[in-house]
Structures are given as structure tokens and as C-alpha cells.
Amino acid sequence: MKIWLAAISHKHGTTVYAAVSRDRLIHELYGYVQSWWKQELPDDPFPDGMPEEEAVDLYFEKIDYEYLEFIDETELAGSE
């Protein structure tokens, strides 16, 4: 089984996300961005209607103290 991974480094540490598809990973990252947007960007309205991947990219462009790193697609050990 292949999984897709991403890590977000933020002021509280690092959060790692894993998903069974890239689209699902983006959706999970979008949930993170959506939940933190108002607190971290109080003067910028959340971009409702923007494609999820674009909203994720925009958030990390605006926040210079959080970093998103995509880890290449990985084969889950023992999943054959």
C-alpha cells in the first residue's frame, strides 16, 4: 500500500499527516489550514471557494513561521 506524507513544522512542534492518496492528503492539510486561519491570519478572510490545494499554498505563503514539507509517496512496509 502506498501512502502520501506531509509534515507541518509550527510553533508547537511538528504535525505529520498521512493519507492513502495525494488528494486525501491535500484535504487533510486543508482542514489544518481552515482550523488555524482565523487565529493566525485574523485580518485576512478565509478564501472560501478557493480550491483546497491553493488555499493550503496561500496559508503557508502568508505564515512565515510555519513550514509545510511534502514527503514523497512511500510504500508502507509489510503491506503487500
C-alpha positions in Angstrom: 0.0 0.0 0.0 1.3 3.4 -0.9 0.8 6.4 1.4 1.5 10.1 1.0 3.1 12.1 3.8 3.5 15.7 4.8 4.9 17.4 7.8 4.0 20.8 9.2 6.5 22.5 11.4 4.9 25.1 13.7 5.5 26.9 17.0 4.2 23.9 19.0 6.3 21.3 17.2 5.7 19.1 14.1 2.5 17.5 12.9 2.7 14.7 10.4 -0.1 13.8 8.1 -0.5 10.6 6.2 -3.1 9.6 3.6 -3.8 6.9 1.0 -3.9 9.4 -1.8 -2.5 12.8 -2.6 -6.0 14.3 -2.9 -6.8 13.0 0.6 -3.6 14.4 1.9 -4.4 17.8 0.5 -7.9 17.5 2.0 -6.3 16.8 5.5 -3.9 19.8 5.1 -6.8 22.0 4.1 -8.6 21.0 7.4 -5.5 22.2 9.3 -5.3 25.5 7.3 -9.1 26.0 7.8 -8.9 25.5 11.5 -5.9 27.8 12.1 -6.6 30.5 9.5 -8.7 32.9 11.7 -6.3 32.7 14.6 -3.1 33.1 12.5 -4.4 35.5 9.9 -7.2 37.5 11.7 -7.1 40.3 9.1 -7.4 38.0 6.1 -10.8 36.4 5.4 -10.6 32.6 4.7 -10.7 32.0 1.0 -14.0 30.1 0.8 -14.5 28.6 -2.7 -10.8 28.5 -3.5 -9.5 25.0 -4.5 -8.2 23.2 -1.4 -4.6 23.0 -2.7 -4.5 26.7 -3.5 -5.8 27.6 0.0 -3.1 25.4 1.6 -0.4 27.0 -0.5 -1.7 30.5 0.3 -1.7 29.9 4.0 1.9 28.8 4.0 2.9 31.7 1.8 1.4 34.1 4.3 2.7 32.4 7.5 6.5 32.7 7.7 6.9 30.8 10.9 5.2 27.6 9.8 6.5 25.2 7.1 4.9 22.5 5.0 7.1 19.7 3.7 5.8 17.0 1.4 7.5 13.7 1.8 7.4 11.6 -1.4 4.9 8.8 -1.8 6.1 5.9 0.3 5.4 2.2 0.3 4.0 1.0 3.6 6.2 -1.8 4.9 4.5 -5.2 5.1 1.5 -4.1 3.0 2.0 -6.5 0.1 
